[in-house]
Amino acid sequence: MAQPKRKHSKARRNSRRANYGLTAPTLATCPRCHQLMKPHHVCPTCGHYDGKEIVEIKEI
């Protein structure tokens, strides 16, 4: 197997790993119940999407 001729520096290694960080999920506000939800998804609180009821949510 091929081996590197020279050692890579710590700066080079850390620069490569600079993009490994996590990002917070993007959230939108539901226009019906004003709860946070994923954009372009059915609202998990009220079950509506694009002004229509898609999923019936039952209260426990």
Long-range contacts (C-beta under 8 A, 24 or more apart in sequence): none
